[in-house]
């Protein structure tokens, strides 16, 4: 099982400073999105992974209505940064899966 880590240290650290007044980079929230075997081979599987990434980004950077407008904006930016970071990793995993499939196909043809 592969995984994509939605680590968002810079944005999360900034959000933590705003929310609590103190933050350390090592305290940045992180979630791991697991990818099941074969999930990257279909568009439906990729979409399922993207949905899990979306949920993880909201867990890492929750938006609370009771927070100020500035805090909510920062949390939304944090979640977007998390999704962007995870999407880069996902695209790398997809490229690797496609490459592996091409190699298997070529090897099977020999």
MOPAC internal coordinates of N, CA, C and O (Angstrom, degrees):
PM7 1SCF
backbone

  N    0.0000 0     0.00 0     0.00 0    0    0    0
  C    1.4434 1     0.00 0     0.00 0    1    0    0
  C    1.5252 1   108.34 1     0.00 0    2    1    0
  O    1.2310 1   121.04 1   -50.83 1    3    2    1
  N    1.2964 1   115.62 1   129.17 1    3    2    1
  C    1.4562 1   121.04 1   177.90 1    5    3    2
  C    1.5188 1   108.64 1   -90.51 1    6    5    3
  O    1.2310 1   121.10 1   -13.80 1    7    6    5
  N    1.3214 1   115.50 1   166.20 1    7    6    5
  C    1.4591 1   117.55 1   176.46 1    9    7    6
  C    1.5145 1   110.64 1  -145.21 1   10    9    7
  O    1.2310 1   121.56 1   -25.91 1   11   10    9
  N    1.2876 1   114.61 1   154.09 1   11   10    9
  C    1.4586 1   122.57 1   175.56 1   13   11   10
  C    1.5143 1   105.79 1  -120.05 1   14   13   11
  O    1.2310 1   120.90 1   -52.78 1   15   14   13
  N    1.2932 1   115.88 1   127.22 1   15   14   13
  C    1.4508 1   119.95 1  -179.08 1   17   15   14
  C    1.5159 1   109.31 1   -99.61 1   18   17   15
  O    1.2310 1   120.68 1   -57.19 1   19   18   17
  N    1.3020 1   116.31 1   122.81 1   19   18   17
  C    1.4657 1   120.76 1   179.64 1   21   19   18
  C    1.5225 1   108.94 1   -92.44 1   22   21   19
  O    1.2310 1   120.68 1  -115.50 1   23   22   21
  N    1.3235 1   116.31 1    64.50 1   23   22   21
  C    1.4541 1   121.37 1   179.76 1   25   23   22
  C    1.5102 1   108.81 1   -83.55 1   26   25   23
  O    1.2310 1   120.78 1   -53.54 1   27   26   25
  N    1.2841 1   116.11 1   126.46 1   27   26   25
  C    1.4616 1   120.11 1  -175.81 1   29   27   26
  C    1.5111 1   110.34 1  -131.88 1   30   29   27
  O    1.2310 1   120.52 1  -124.78 1   31   30   29
  N    1.2895 1   116.61 1    55.22 1   31   30   29
  C    1.4624 1   121.62 1  -173.91 1   33   31   30
  C    1.5253 1   114.06 1   -52.01 1   34   33   31
  O    1.2310 1   118.16 1   126.99 1   35   34   33
  N    1.3321 1   121.11 1   -53.01 1   35   34   33
  C    1.4620 1   118.65 1  -175.58 1   37   35   34
  C    1.5272 1   113.25 1   -61.33 1   38   37   35
  O    1.2310 1   120.28 1   130.63 1   39   38   37
  N    1.3085 1   117.06 1   -49.37 1   39   38   37
  C    1.4615 1   119.69 1  -177.66 1   41   39   38
  C    1.5214 1   111.09 1   -68.91 1   42   41   39
  O    1.2310 1   120.39 1   138.86 1   43   42   41
  N    1.3087 1   116.86 1   -41.14 1   43   42   41
  C    1.4533 1   119.85 1  -179.02 1   45   43   42
  C    1.5208 1   110.97 1   -67.97 1   46   45   43
  O    1.2310 1   120.27 1   142.03 1   47   46   45
  N    1.3147 1   117.08 1   -37.97 1   47   46   45
  C    1.4524 1   119.97 1   177.87 1   49   47   46
  C    1.5263 1   110.13 1   -63.68 1   50   49   47
  O    1.2310 1   120.35 1   138.70 1   51   50   49
  N    1.3148 1   116.93 1   -41.30 1   51   50   49
  C    1.4666 1   120.44 1   177.59 1   53   51   50
  C    1.5196 1   110.13 1   -63.86 1   54   53   51
  O    1.2310 1   120.45 1   137.96 1   55   54   53
  N    1.3254 1   116.74 1   -42.04 1   55   54   53
  C    1.4599 1   119.93 1   179.03 1   57   55   54
  C    1.5246 1   110.18 1   -64.87 1   58   57   55
  O    1.2310 1   120.24 1   140.06 1   59   58   57
  N    1.3150 1   117.15 1   -39.94 1   59   58   57
  C    1.4576 1   120.48 1   179.72 1   61   59   58
  C    1.5219 1   110.81 1   -64.02 1   62   61   59
  O    1.2310 1   120.11 1   141.80 1   63   62   61
  N    1.3168 1   117.39 1   -38.20 1   63   62   61
  C    1.4627 1   120.45 1   177.34 1   65   63   62
  C    1.5202 1   109.27 1   -61.58 1   66   65   63
  O    1.2310 1   120.55 1   134.81 1   67   66   65
  N    1.3061 1   116.56 1   -45.19 1   67   66   65
  C    1.4555 1   120.28 1  -178.38 1   69   67   66
  C    1.5262 1   110.80 1   -66.14 1   70   69   67
  O    1.2310 1   120.10 1   138.36 1   71   70   69
  N    1.3263 1   117.41 1   -41.64 1   71   70   69
  C    1.4529 1   120.60 1  -175.89 1   73   71   70
  C    1.5240 1   112.93 1   -77.57 1   74   73   71
  O    1.2310 1   120.23 1   140.50 1   75   74   73
  N    1.3247 1   117.17 1   -39.50 1   75   74   73
  C    1.4575 1   118.77 1  -173.21 1   77   75   74
  C    1.5169 1   113.88 1  -115.32 1   78   77   75
  O    1.2310 1   120.22 1   162.76 1   79   78   77
  N    1.3178 1   117.19 1   -17.24 1   79   78   77
  C    1.4566 1   120.08 1  -177.98 1   81   79   78
  C    1.5137 1   112.64 1    93.05 1   82   81   79
  O    1.2310 1   119.29 1   164.85 1   83   82   81
  N    1.3293 1   118.96 1   -15.15 1   83   82   81
  C    1.4617 1   122.07 1  -178.53 1   85   83   82
  C    1.5252 1   108.65 1  -140.21 1   86   85   83
  O    1.2310 1   120.80 1   -40.78 1   87   86   85
  N    1.3232 1   116.07 1   139.22 1   87   86   85
  C    1.4629 1   119.01 1   176.20 1   89   87   86
  C    1.5107 1   109.89 1  -154.46 1   90   89   87
  O    1.2310 1   121.43 1   -34.33 1   91   90   89
  N    1.2870 1   114.86 1   145.67 1   91   90   89
  C    1.4533 1   122.39 1   172.67 1   93   91   90
  C    1.5129 1   107.15 1  -122.52 1   94   93   91
  O    1.2310 1   120.54 1   -36.62 1   95   94   93
  N    1.3313 1   116.57 1   143.38 1   95   94   93
  C    1.4674 1   120.14 1  -179.08 1   97   95   94
  C    1.5220 1   111.08 1   -55.55 1   98   97   95
  O    1.2310 1   120.39 1   144.39 1   99   98   97
  N    1.3261 1   116.85 1   -35.61 1   99   98   97
  C    1.4637 1   119.42 1  -178.56 1  101   99   98
  C    1.5260 1   111.86 1   -69.55 1  102  101   99
  O    1.2310 1   119.87 1   163.41 1  103  102  101
  N    1.3245 1   117.86 1   -16.59 1  103  102  101
  C    1.4574 1   121.56 1   178.97 1  105  103  102
  C    1.5264 1   112.53 1   -89.45 1  106  105  103
  O    1.2310 1   120.30 1  -177.64 1  107  106  105
  N    1.3258 1   117.03 1     2.36 1  107  106  105
  C    1.4596 1   120.15 1  -178.35 1  109  107  106
  C    1.5194 1   109.24 1   -60.68 1  110  109  107
  O    1.2310 1   120.28 1   -45.86 1  111  110  109
  N    1.3310 1   117.07 1   134.14 1  111  110  109
  C    1.4614 1   120.07 1  -179.92 1  113  111  110
  C    1.5206 1   111.92 1   -66.41 1  114  113  111
  O    1.2310 1   121.23 1   -27.63 1  115  114  113
  N    1.3050 1   115.26 1   152.37 1  115  114  113
  C    1.4602 1   120.91 1  -178.99 1  117  115  114
  C    1.5167 1   108.87 1  -148.38 1  118  117  115
  O    1.2310 1   120.70 1   -37.31 1  119  118  117
  N    1.3075 1   116.28 1   142.69 1  119  118  117
  C    1.4617 1   122.67 1   173.42 1  121  119  118
  C    1.5193 1   107.05 1  -131.58 1  122  121  119
  O    1.2310 1   120.63 1   -31.19 1  123  122  121
  N    1.2957 1   116.40 1   148.81 1  123  122  121
  C    1.4553 1   121.92 1   177.14 1  125  123  122
  C    1.5193 1   108.43 1  -111.63 1  126  125  123
  O    1.2310 1   121.36 1   -50.25 1  127  126  125
  N    1.3273 1   115.01 1   129.75 1  127  126  125
  C    1.4604 1   121.24 1   177.68 1  129  127  126
  C    1.5222 1   106.63 1  -105.27 1  130  129  127
  O    1.2310 1   120.71 1   -62.45 1  131  130  129
  N    1.3235 1   116.24 1   117.55 1  131  130  129
  C    1.4597 1   121.36 1  -178.53 1  133  131  130
  C    1.5263 1   110.20 1   -85.73 1  134  133  131
  O    1.2310 1   121.70 1   -34.80 1  135  134  133
  N    1.3333 1   114.35 1   145.20 1  135  134  133
  C    1.4591 1   121.18 1   179.09 1  137  135  134
  C    1.5214 1   107.55 1  -118.41 1  138  137  135
  O    1.2310 1   120.88 1   -57.37 1  139  138  137
  N    1.3090 1   115.92 1   122.63 1  139  138  137
  C    1.4655 1   120.88 1   179.11 1  141  139  138
  C    1.5301 1   110.47 1   -76.99 1  142  141  139
  O    1.2310 1   120.74 1   -26.56 1  143  142  141
  N    1.3023 1   116.20 1   153.44 1  143  142  141
  C    1.4608 1   121.68 1   178.83 1  145  143  142
  C    1.5234 1   109.44 1   -55.25 1  146  145  143
  O    1.2310 1   120.52 1   -48.84 1  147  146  145
  N    1.2983 1   116.61 1   131.16 1  147  146  145
  C    1.4511 1   122.13 1   177.15 1  149  147  146
  C    1.5122 1   115.37 1    84.60 1  150  149  147
  O    1.2310 1   119.76 1   170.26 1  151  150  149
  N    1.3231 1   118.07 1    -9.74 1  151  150  149
  C    1.4677 1   120.07 1  -177.25 1  153  151  150
  C    1.5245 1   113.04 1   -63.13 1  154  153  151
  O    1.2310 1   120.62 1   150.41 1  155  154  153
  N    1.3099 1   116.41 1   -29.59 1  155  154  153
  C    1.4597 1   119.55 1  -177.87 1  157  155  154
  C    1.5232 1   112.50 1   -82.98 1  158  157  155
  O    1.2310 1   120.40 1   175.94 1  159  158  157
  N    1.3216 1   116.84 1    -4.06 1  159  158  157
  C    1.4570 1   120.65 1  -177.99 1  161  159  158
  C    1.5233 1   114.02 1   -83.10 1  162  161  159
  O    1.2310 1   120.74 1   166.82 1  163  162  161
  N    1.3354 1   116.19 1   -13.18 1  163  162  161
  C    1.4689 1   119.52 1  -179.48 1  165  163  162
  C    1.5269 1   109.83 1  -128.65 1  166  165  163
  O    1.2310 1   121.24 1   -23.90 1  167  166  165
  N    1.3109 1   115.23 1   156.10 1  167  166  165
  C    1.4662 1   119.69 1   177.89 1  169  167  166
  C    1.5288 1   110.35 1   -66.01 1  170  169  167
  O    1.2310 1   120.49 1   142.79 1  171  170  169
  N    1.3283 1   116.66 1   -37.21 1  171  170  169
  C    1.4692 1   120.15 1   178.53 1  173  171  170
  C    1.5305 1   110.55 1   -63.34 1  174  173  171
  O    1.2310 1   120.52 1   139.24 1  175  174  173
  N    1.3161 1   116.61 1   -40.76 1  175  174  173
  C    1.4605 1   120.50 1   177.88 1  177  175  174
  C    1.5173 1   111.94 1   -65.14 1  178  177  175
  O    1.2310 1   120.95 1   138.19 1  179  178  177
  N    1.3194 1   115.78 1   -41.81 1  179  178  177
  C    1.4700 1   120.39 1   178.47 1  181  179  178
  C    1.5234 1   110.55 1   -64.04 1  182  181  179
  O    1.2310 1   120.67 1   140.29 1  183  182  181
  N    1.3159 1   116.31 1   -39.71 1  183  182  181
  C    1.4651 1   120.23 1   178.60 1  185  183  182
  C    1.5243 1   110.39 1   -65.11 1  186  185  183
  O    1.2310 1   120.15 1   141.93 1  187  186  185
  N    1.3211 1   117.32 1   -38.07 1  187  186  185
  C    1.4684 1   120.72 1   177.45 1  189  187  186
  C    1.5279 1   110.41 1   -62.04 1  190  189  187
  O    1.2310 1   120.35 1   139.41 1  191  190  189
  N    1.3268 1   116.93 1   -40.59 1  191  190  189
  C    1.4659 1   120.87 1   177.61 1  193  191  190
  C    1.5269 1   109.43 1   -64.51 1  194  193  191
  O    1.2310 1   120.43 1   135.94 1  195  194  193
  N    1.3183 1   116.78 1   -44.06 1  195  194  193
  C    1.4707 1   120.09 1   179.66 1  197  195  194
  C    1.5319 1   111.39 1   -61.88 1  198  197  195
  O    1.2310 1   119.90 1   144.26 1  199  198  197
  N    1.3136 1   117.80 1   -35.74 1  199  198  197
  C    1.4670 1   120.81 1   177.25 1  201  199  198
  C    1.5315 1   110.17 1   -65.82 1  202  201  199
  O    1.2310 1   120.42 1   140.08 1  203  202  201
  N    1.3278 1   116.80 1   -39.92 1  203  202  201
  C    1.4717 1   119.56 1   177.27 1  205  203  202
  C    1.5234 1   110.89 1   -66.76 1  206  205  203
  O    1.2310 1   120.41 1   143.96 1  207  206  205
  N    1.3269 1   116.82 1   -36.04 1  207  206  205
  C    1.4646 1   120.63 1   175.98 1  209  207  206
  C    1.5297 1   109.70 1   -62.54 1  210  209  207
  O    1.2310 1   120.60 1   136.50 1  211  210  209
  N    1.3198 1   116.45 1   -43.50 1  211  210  209
  C    1.4694 1   121.05 1   178.68 1  213  211  210
  C    1.5198 1   110.69 1   -59.06 1  214  213  211
  O    1.2310 1   120.43 1   132.48 1  215  214  213
  N    1.3285 1   116.78 1   -47.52 1  215  214  213
  C    1.4741 1   120.33 1   179.17 1  217  215  214
  C    1.5222 1   111.07 1   -61.72 1  218  217  215
  O    1.2310 1   120.50 1   136.38 1  219  218  217
  N    1.3223 1   116.64 1   -43.62 1  219  218  217
  C    1.4740 1   120.62 1  -179.69 1  221  219  218
  C    1.5188 1   110.75 1   -62.76 1  222  221  219
  O    1.2310 1   120.03 1   140.58 1  223  222  221
  N    1.3334 1   117.54 1   -39.42 1  223  222  221
  C    1.4664 1   119.78 1  -179.41 1  225  223  222
  C    1.5284 1   110.91 1   -65.23 1  226  225  223
  O    1.2310 1   120.61 1   145.30 1  227  226  225
  N    1.3313 1   116.44 1   -34.70 1  227  226  225
  C    1.4687 1   119.28 1   177.83 1  229  227  226
  C    1.5224 1   111.31 1   -72.50 1  230  229  227
  O    1.2310 1   120.18 1   150.04 1  231  230  229
  N    1.3339 1   117.27 1   -29.96 1  231  230  229
  C    1.4638 1   120.29 1   176.96 1  233  231  230
  C    1.5253 1   110.63 1   -71.76 1  234  233  231
  O    1.2310 1   120.87 1   140.21 1  235  234  233
  N    1.3175 1   115.95 1   -39.79 1  235  234  233
  C    1.4585 1   121.01 1  -178.20 1  237  235  234
  C    1.5283 1   110.46 1   -70.51 1  238  237  235
  O    1.2310 1   120.46 1   143.07 1  239  238  237
  N    1.3025 1   116.72 1   -36.93 1  239  238  237
  C    1.4736 1   122.11 1  -175.37 1  241  239  238
  C    1.5262 1   109.92 1  -130.10 1  242  241  239
  O    1.2310 1   120.10 1  -109.06 1  243  242  241
  N    1.3158 1   117.42 1    70.94 1  243  242  241
  C    1.4625 1   118.83 1  -177.12 1  245  243  242
  C    1.5228 1   112.37 1   -68.98 1  246  245  243
  O    1.2310 1   121.16 1   -34.32 1  247  246  245
  N    1.3116 1   115.38 1   145.68 1  247  246  245
  C    1.4602 1   122.60 1   175.94 1  249  247  246
  C    1.5271 1   106.86 1  -105.42 1  250  249  247
  O    1.2310 1   120.92 1   -61.17 1  251  250  249
  N    1.3209 1   115.85 1   118.83 1  251  250  249
  C    1.4645 1   120.82 1   179.08 1  253  251  250
  C    1.5207 1   108.89 1  -109.17 1  254  253  251
  O    1.2310 1   120.70 1   -49.31 1  255  254  253
  N    1.2982 1   116.27 1   130.69 1  255  254  253
  C    1.4692 1   120.79 1  -179.02 1  257  255  254
  C    1.5243 1   111.92 1   -63.59 1  258  257  255
  O    1.2310 1   120.12 1   154.16 1  259  258  257
  N    1.3172 1   117.38 1   -25.84 1  259  258  257
  C    1.4643 1   119.68 1  -178.66 1  261  259  258
  C    1.5333 1   111.99 1   -74.42 1  262  261  259
  O    1.2310 1   120.16 1   166.69 1  263  262  261
  N    1.3258 1   117.29 1   -13.31 1  263  262  261
  C    1.4596 1   120.92 1   178.26 1  265  263  262
  C    1.5206 1   110.63 1   -77.13 1  266  265  263
  O    1.2310 1   121.36 1   -17.40 1  267  266  265
  N    1.3045 1   115.00 1   162.60 1  267  266  265
  C    1.4620 1   119.75 1   178.46 1  269  267  266
  C    1.5261 1   109.69 1   -67.47 1  270  269  267
  O    1.2310 1   120.86 1   -14.80 1  271  270  269
  N    1.3092 1   115.97 1   165.20 1  271  270  269
  C    1.4638 1   121.54 1   178.05 1  273  271  270
  C    1.5211 1   110.54 1   -58.27 1  274  273  271
  O    1.2310 1   120.29 1   137.62 1  275  274  273
  N    1.3103 1   117.05 1   -42.38 1  275  274  273
  C    1.4674 1   121.28 1   179.44 1  277  275  274
  C    1.5283 1   111.03 1   -62.84 1  278  277  275
  O    1.2310 1   120.08 1   138.12 1  279  278  277
  N    1.3201 1   117.45 1   -41.88 1  279  278  277
  C    1.4609 1   121.12 1   178.54 1  281  279  278
  C    1.5277 1   110.89 1   -64.81 1  282  281  279
  O    1.2310 1   120.26 1   138.93 1  283  282  281
  N    1.3220 1   117.11 1   -41.07 1  283  282  281
  C    1.4686 1   120.21 1   178.96 1  285  283  282
  C    1.5220 1   110.97 1   -65.48 1  286  285  283
  O    1.2310 1   120.35 1   139.04 1  287  286  285
  N    1.3336 1   116.93 1   -40.96 1  287  286  285
  C    1.4694 1   120.35 1   177.38 1  289  287  286
  C    1.5210 1   110.60 1   -61.65 1  290  289  287
  O    1.2310 1   120.65 1   136.05 1  291  290  289
  N    1.3217 1   116.35 1   -43.95 1  291  290  289
  C    1.4627 1   120.36 1  -179.99 1  293  291  290
  C    1.5283 1   110.61 1   -63.56 1  294  293  291
  O    1.2310 1   120.28 1   138.54 1  295  294  293
  N    1.3230 1   117.06 1   -41.46 1  295  294  293
  C    1.4685 1   120.32 1   178.90 1  297  295  294
  C    1.5269 1   110.76 1   -64.58 1  298  297  295
  O    1.2310 1   119.85 1   139.89 1  299  298  297
  N    1.3318 1   117.89 1   -40.11 1  299  298  297
  C    1.4710 1   120.53 1   178.10 1  301  299  298
  C    1.5317 1   110.58 1   -65.09 1  302  301  299
  O    1.2310 1   120.67 1   139.59 1  303  302  301
  N    1.3330 1   116.32 1   -40.41 1  303  302  301
  C    1.4794 1   120.56 1   177.58 1  305  303  302
  C    1.5226 1   109.56 1   -64.33 1  306  305  303
  O    1.2310 1   120.68 1   137.82 1  307  306  305
  N    1.3094 1   116.31 1   -42.18 1  307  306  305
  C    1.4599 1   121.54 1   177.77 1  309  307  306
  C    1.5356 1   110.08 1   -58.04 1  310  309  307
  O    1.2310 1   120.19 1   132.96 1  311  310  309
  N    1.3315 1   117.24 1   -47.04 1  311  310  309
  C    1.4649 1   121.36 1   179.84 1  313  311  310
  C    1.5245 1   110.87 1   -63.71 1  314  313  311
  O    1.2310 1   120.15 1   139.71 1  315  314  313
  N    1.3288 1   117.31 1   -40.29 1  315  314  313
  C    1.4694 1   120.52 1   178.24 1  317  315  314
  C    1.5277 1   110.31 1   -64.32 1  318  317  315
  O    1.2310 1   120.22 1   137.75 1  319  318  317
  N    1.3240 1   117.19 1   -42.25 1  319  318  317
  C    1.4653 1   120.58 1   177.64 1  321  319  318
  C    1.5259 1   111.03 1   -61.56 1  322  321  319
  O    1.2310 1   120.91 1   140.40 1  323  322  321
  N    1.3321 1   115.86 1   -39.60 1  323  322  321
  C    1.4724 1   120.27 1   178.24 1  325  323  322
  C    1.5219 1   110.32 1   -63.27 1  326  325  323
  O    1.2310 1   120.51 1   134.73 1  327  326  325
  N    1.3391 1   116.63 1   -45.27 1  327  326  325
  C    1.4699 1   120.24 1   179.20 1  329  327  326
  C    1.5263 1   110.41 1   -62.84 1  330  329  327
  O    1.2310 1   120.32 1   137.10 1  331  330  329
  N    1.3218 1   117.00 1   -42.90 1  331  330  329
  C    1.4655 1   120.64 1   179.86 1  333  331  330
  C    1.5246 1   110.83 1   -61.03 1  334  333  331
  O    1.2310 1   120.83 1   135.38 1  335  334  333
  N    1.3281 1   116.01 1   -44.62 1  335  334  333
  C    1.4659 1   120.80 1  -179.97 1  337  335  334
  C    1.5355 1   110.27 1   -62.86 1  338  337  335
  O    1.2310 1   120.65 1   134.65 1  339  338  337
  N    1.3188 1   116.36 1   -45.35 1  339  338  337
  C    1.4604 1   120.67 1  -179.85 1  341  339  338
  C    1.5210 1   111.24 1   -66.91 1  342  341  339
  O    1.2310 1   119.93 1   143.16 1  343  342  341
  N    1.3243 1   117.74 1   -36.84 1  343  342  341
  C    1.4717 1   121.40 1   179.84 1  345  343  342
  C    1.5236 1   110.85 1   -63.02 1  346  345  343
  O    1.2310 1   120.31 1   141.03 1  347  346  345
  N    1.3243 1   117.02 1   -38.97 1  347  346  345
  C    1.4696 1   120.48 1   176.54 1  349  347  346
  C    1.5257 1   109.64 1   -59.96 1  350  349  347
  O    1.2310 1   120.75 1   133.76 1  351  350  349
  N    1.3324 1   116.17 1   -46.24 1  351  350  349
  C    1.4656 1   119.75 1   178.51 1  353  351  350
  C    1.5213 1   111.45 1   -64.38 1  354  353  351
  O    1.2310 1   120.66 1   140.09 1  355  354  353
  N    1.3261 1   116.35 1   -39.91 1  355  354  353
  C    1.4608 1   120.32 1   179.33 1  357  355  354
  C    1.5200 1   110.58 1   -62.41 1  358  357  355
  O    1.2310 1   120.01 1   135.20 1  359  358  357
  N    1.3085 1   117.58 1   -44.80 1  359  358  357
  C    1.4677 1   120.63 1   179.54 1  361  359  358
  C    1.5251 1   110.94 1   -61.08 1  362  361  359
  O    1.2310 1   120.14 1   142.87 1  363  362  361
  N    1.3081 1   117.34 1   -37.13 1  363  362  361
  C    1.4816 1   120.35 1   175.88 1  365  363  362
  C    1.5210 1   110.83 1   -64.40 1  366  365  363
  O    1.2310 1   120.55 1   138.49 1  367  366  365
  N    1.3402 1   116.55 1   -41.51 1  367  366  365
  C    1.4628 1   120.82 1   178.83 1  369  367  366
  C    1.5284 1   110.91 1   -65.46 1  370  369  367
  O    1.2310 1   120.54 1   139.97 1  371  370  369
  N    1.3265 1   116.57 1   -40.03 1  371  370  369
  C    1.4646 1   120.76 1   178.06 1  373  371  370
  C    1.5237 1   110.19 1   -63.50 1  374  373  371
  O    1.2310 1   120.33 1   134.55 1  375  374  373
  N    1.3250 1   116.97 1   -45.45 1  375  374  373
  C    1.4695 1   120.99 1   179.07 1  377  375  374
  C    1.5274 1   110.28 1   -60.32 1  378  377  375
  O    1.2310 1   120.32 1   138.10 1  379  378  377
  N    1.3210 1   117.00 1   -41.90 1  379  378  377
  C    1.4722 1   120.71 1   179.23 1  381  379  378
  C    1.5250 1   110.33 1   -65.53 1  382  381  379
  O    1.2310 1   119.99 1   138.96 1  383  382  381
  N    1.3281 1   117.62 1   -41.04 1  383  382  381
  C    1.4717 1   120.99 1   179.22 1  385  383  382
  C    1.5253 1   110.54 1   -64.27 1  386  385  383
  O    1.2310 1   120.49 1   138.22 1  387  386  385
  N    1.3329 1   116.66 1   -41.78 1  387  386  385
  C    1.4691 1   120.35 1   178.68 1  389  387  386
  C    1.5228 1   110.91 1   -65.79 1  390  389  387
  O    1.2310 1   120.68 1   139.69 1  391  390  389
  N    1.3277 1   116.31 1   -40.31 1  391  390  389
  C    1.4679 1   120.49 1   177.72 1  393  391  390
  C    1.5251 1   110.15 1   -62.79 1  394  393  391
  O    1.2310 1   120.34 1   135.08 1  395  394  393
  N    1.3324 1   116.96 1   -44.92 1  395  394  393
  C    1.4626 1   120.79 1   179.42 1  397  395  394
  C    1.5286 1   110.81 1   -62.10 1  398  397  395
  O    1.2310 1   120.08 1   140.64 1  399  398  397
  N    1.3218 1   117.45 1   -39.36 1  399  398  397
  C    1.4624 1   120.90 1   179.07 1  401  399  398
  C    1.5379 1   111.06 1   -64.57 1  402  401  399
  O    1.2310 1   120.95 1   139.31 1  403  402  401
  N    1.3391 1   115.79 1   -40.69 1  403  402  401
  C    1.4697 1   119.17 1   178.07 1  405  403  402
  C    1.5337 1   110.59 1   -64.51 1  406  405  403
  O    1.2310 1   120.49 1   139.33 1  407  406  405
  N    1.3155 1   116.67 1   -40.67 1  407  406  405
  C    1.4719 1   120.00 1   179.46 1  409  407  406
  C    1.5181 1   110.44 1   -64.20 1  410  409  407
  O    1.2310 1   120.29 1   136.09 1  411  410  409
  N    1.3442 1   117.06 1   -43.91 1  411  410  409
  C    1.4580 1   120.21 1   178.91 1  413  411  410
  C    1.5138 1   111.47 1   -62.44 1  414  413  411
  O    1.2310 1   120.54 1   139.32 1  415  414  413
  N    1.3287 1   116.58 1   -40.68 1  415  414  413
  C    1.4609 1   121.40 1   178.59 1  417  415  414
  C    1.5152 1   110.03 1   -63.56 1  418  417  415
  O    1.2310 1   120.32 1   135.81 1  419  418  417
  N    1.3266 1   117.00 1   -44.19 1  419  418  417
  C    1.4710 1   120.63 1   179.62 1  421  419  418
  C    1.5248 1   110.78 1   -65.35 1  422  421  419
  O    1.2310 1   120.50 1   138.95 1  423  422  421
  N    1.3173 1   116.65 1   -41.05 1  423  422  421
  C    1.4636 1   119.99 1   179.32 1  425  423  422
  C    1.5292 1   111.59 1   -66.18 1  426  425  423
  O    1.2310 1   120.33 1   143.69 1  427  426  425
  N    1.3250 1   116.98 1   -36.31 1  427  426  425
  C    1.4579 1   121.16 1   179.63 1  429  427  426
  C    1.5332 1   111.15 1   -68.10 1  430  429  427
  O    1.2310 1   120.41 1   151.95 1  431  430  429
  N    1.3201 1   116.82 1   -28.05 1  431  430  429
  C    1.4601 1   121.41 1  -179.10 1  433  431  430
  C    1.5214 1   113.57 1   -79.83 1  434  433  431
  O    1.2310 1   120.40 1   173.67 1  435  434  433
  N    1.3022 1   116.85 1    -6.33 1  435  434  433
  C    1.4819 1   119.60 1  -178.59 1  437  435  434
  C    1.4868 1   112.50 1   -85.85 1  438  437  435
  O    1.2310 1   120.10 1   180.00 1  439  438  437

